[in-house]
Every structure is written in C-alpha cells, then in structure tokens.
Amino acid sequence: MASIGKTTKPEKPQTEIQKRFKTNPFVFVGTVIVLVIVIVAFVLVPAIVPEAGGLGFDTTFGYYGKAPIRYAANNYFYQVREEYARMYSGITGLGFERYIWRQAFDMAAARTAVIEEARLSGYVPPEAVVDKAVAQLPAFQENGRFSAVRYNALDSATRTRYWKEVREILIMTRYFADVSGTLIADGEKAFVADMAERQRTFDIAAFSINDYPAEEISSYINAHKDLFKTVHLSQITISSSERDAQKVLDQIKAGTSAFEDTARSQSVDSNADRGGDMGSKLAYELVSEIPDAEARAAIVALPQGTISGVVKVPSGWAFFRAEEDAREADGDDTATIDKARSYLLGFERGIIEDYFIAKAETFNDAAETIGFDNACDEANITKSTIGPLPINYGDAGVFATVGSYAVDALSGAATNENFWKTAFSTAVGVPSRPIVLGDNVLVLLPTGETGGSGETGLDDEARTAIENYYAGIVNNDETVDAGLSGILLKDKKFKDRFDQVFAKLYREE
C-alpha cells in the first residue's frame, strides 16, 4: 500500500478548478464550440461547386426538409470526406471506405440541418456583420490588415461564394450559441453549487487485507488440512458420453490400452499432451475440475497407482489415476501458505476482513485514549489526509473528488455508498466505525467541516467556477450528442439516402 506523508497535504481540488477557469474560462465550453471550429476550418476554403457532382449521376445522399445534402467537388461534404481520407490514409477496404463516407455525410447532414433550421426560424445575420467577418479572413489579410487589393483581385462569383459561406458560418455559430445558452437555468446552476457547500476534511487510517499475517494463515491450514493436501493426479476426459468413458476405462484396467497413450489420443482436456499428467495440486484447486464434493474427496484419497471410477466433469466424463499418495498439509511451508492466502482471499475473504475490522476497532479505542496520530504511530500506520471534500458520489468533475488525492486505500470510494454515509454521518473529531473498502479496512476521522447548519462553505469565486464548469459539462454532453445526433438527424425532416447512393457510387467505380 502506498504511503502518504503525514505533513504533505495535496492541493485543494476546488482551488484547481478555480485556477483553470480563471486562466481560460472558455476551457469549459465543450464540444459545441469544437464542432463549430471544425466546421469553420473546412468551410473557409473556396467552395467551387459545379452544377453536377462530376460522377455521372445524382450524388444527393439525403435531404433535410427540401435542402439537399449533395457531394460535389470542393463543397463541404467533399472537403470533410477528403480530410477523413487523409487522416486514415493507408487503411483500405470497402468497409472502411463506407465508414469515411458515412462520417463525412453525417457532418454534412448536421451542417445542412442547422442552416435549414435557422432559415426556417427567420434568422439572417446582418449584412454588416457578414462583411466584417469576410474582411477578417486570412485570404484578405496583408500585414495584419484587410487588403482591398486582394479582395478585388477575385472575380465577383468567387467573392459571392466567400460571402455566402461566411454567412452560413455565422448562422451556425448563432444556432449553437442559442442552444447552449438556453440549456441551463440559473436556479439549476445554483442548486449544483449548493451541493458543494458542505465540505469536510478527513484523516484516514488504512489496514490492508494483503497484510494478513502468515501465522494466521498457518493456523487456518492446520484447522482445514483436507483443503490443503497435496495430490498428484493424471486425468483422461471423454466428451461424448459416460458410457464411452467407461469403455475407455475398462480397456485401461484390462491392460489393452496404456493410460498415457490413451490420454494423448482420446482425452479432450488440457493435460492430454502430457499423457494426462495434471502435476501437483492442493485439494481445493480441484474444485473447478471435479465439482462434486463427494467424488472429489474420494479421488484425493486414492492410493498411489489406483484409478478412480468415471465422474462428471465440466467438459464431459473423466477418471483419474493417483501418481502418488496424497501428502498432508504443512502449515509452515511457504508455498502452501502462499496458496492458502490466495484461497482465503478468493473464497473466505470475510475471515480476513473480520480480522482487520477487529484491528480497526482496537485502533479506535486507542485513538479515543491517546489521539488519532499517536494511535497511527502505535499501529505503524501512515496517516493520509484529504479534503475539503463535498459529498461527491461518482467523483463528478464539477466538485472536488476523492480520486484527485491519489490515496491508494481510497480506490473505489467514489462509488461506495457506505463510505459516503459513514464519512458525513460521523461526528467531527470522532473516529468512524470501520469501513471495508476494496482491499482495505478504513477508519476515518472527520477533522473539520464548512457549510453545515446553514453556513456558507463556498466563496463567490468558487461558486462561479462550479456553476460555469457544470454548464460546460452539460453543454458538452447534451447539446451536441442529443441536440444534433439525437434531434436533428432523427427528425422526420431528415431523409437518409446514403446506402442507395453509396452502393451506386461503388458499382459505377
């Protein structure tokens, strides 16, 4: 278990959120703006769209309302498809071609849908705003200023296309701004911030169940010797029927077939290539191979050289030969102790947990008498410290998180209901009852609390940071995924002809 120094206190996660927001408030805007930037990056290329697609047939892959989603040289659909092809160059095959075309079509369809919805709503960017945006395009800049010479060097048709493309970009930008700006009510953001008002700091003592003493394991071995006997068996498994397995066994007992040769030629288990030899195992390791407890006990007790009757096994029917007499368990043998530890962790974990719960209760008694720090020293435990921390089930990034403290013993705490109940119901200054969490038994000491009993635990700056961060998360997850894929491209106005056109495209080629 990793140690956390007693004097090293990690930076408060809430302060980190504030720091990130103050440095760049737009970091929380999310995928919506990223999508707009991608759209802008593709569209700000001269869109020279011919009357036909250049492929000899109608390349309209779909419609949004009456607006066609057409593939044509140098239009948006074309540019996105070319960019995907460049990104994934070297990967071939019709399936992958279909993937590239589909991704480009979905982006073109989303763009068409946004522009059409904005048109239907009656929104038109003011001409002066469009003119100003066109003047700021890199193609018309010289020494950081608009160049009328560069602008006038283009023919009228090209300038018009630039102007229309920029207007569409402004329409999309306004659309996304309106959608993201109306998703979250002020009351909703305030409610989320209120959830972070009550915060606590904690000292933690952790008992690792991996430190279960060898002497305790030895005692368990000596009390359960039948589980840890060493056996050396060989096996033949027949999958067809119990009757066929009995026939094979009878042939071996009659001496007409050798056990090893039969195992290699007829057995269907993993030991066949070794003539059936299973190697040395502890008795409990046979549970998965011989599920019936009575049959398993009889096979473990076989004298050297004898063969069992046919028994049911997971892969069919099998019989076993004892290569030597079973050896009694040795509670002092290191290899046996290691295997017994694995057995206890896998099948009798509660025994180990009960041991450390008792240790934790003894620790609590000491903490109440000599103090938490002294009790840690006495138990040879390195204390960890976390907080301030609100109730944050699931480690939602909008609040300070358990995971941000990188305390190994708290792995899984974020989604452990008992951890949160105990952490925030235990009185401040009183050690908690033991908590079983993963591979540890914990004792928490709440050392302080802010925001309880109607008090304010957050300053205005912290509340603003949480509210804006929450808004960014909602916009990222909901606006793009639900707003585009979940709404626009599932709207009845959207007519998808992708499969028909793609099939025709590759038939023609």
Secondary structure by P-SEA (a helix, b strand, c coil): cbbbbcccccccaaaaaaaaaaacccccccaaaaaaaaaaaaaccccccccccccccccccccccccccccccccaaaaaaaaaaaaacccccaaaaaaaaaaaaaaaaaaaaaaaaaaaacccccaaaaaaaaaacccccccccccccccccccaaaaaaaaaaaaaaaaaaaaaaaaaaacccaaaaaaaaaaacccccbbbbbbbcccccaaaaaaaaaacccccbbbbbccccccccaaaaaaaaaaaaaccccaaaaaaccccccccccccccccccccccccccccaaaaaaaaaccccccccccccccccccccccccccccccccaaaaaaaaaaaacccaaaaaaaaaaaaaaaaaaaaaccaaaaaaaabbbbbbbccccccccccccccccccccccccccccccaaaaaaaaaccccccccccccccbbbbbbbcccccccccccccaaaaaaaaaaaaaaaaaccccccccccccccccccccaaaaaaaaaaaac
